[in-house]
């Protein structure tokens, strides 16, 4: 059954790629790599979501990571959001990684190892993305002065969680 599903998915993907290339060659639809790869990322994200619904909770990382990147590049390549050069879009990678770790924490709340890098990467991704978008309400001097508060808050969460865990046992 698993092989049949995989074969069907590969076959459908090949058919869609072939139809897209033909439509591009016949000047019916503009189907270049720039329009195509975000759709591939979104399709892979949906396949990961299907795995999550089947009980494979580790696939939630890839669902969020590929979905966030696919959505960003789709919106950028189709001129829905402002144009980012590839070199300027690296904060989106940090944000996608951070959100992926946070979602994994929600599926496995006992694993703090996912929440800490998730929070740090998400914060850095948002901060640098806002900077790339010329949003200046966030002072980077303020961030530079108060970033240790993140460590304090995470440490407090770990201590409280361990104390609550001991009381329940």
Secondary structure, DSSP 8 states (H G I E B T S, - for coil): -HHHHHHHHHHHHHHHHHHHHHHHHTTSS---HHHHHHHHHHHHHHHHHHHHHTT-TTHHHHHHHHHHHHHHHHHHHTTSS----GGGGHHHHHHHHHHHHHHHHHHSTT-HHHHHHHHHHHHHHHHHHHHHTT--SS-HHHHHHHTHHHHHHHHHHHHHHHHHHHHH-
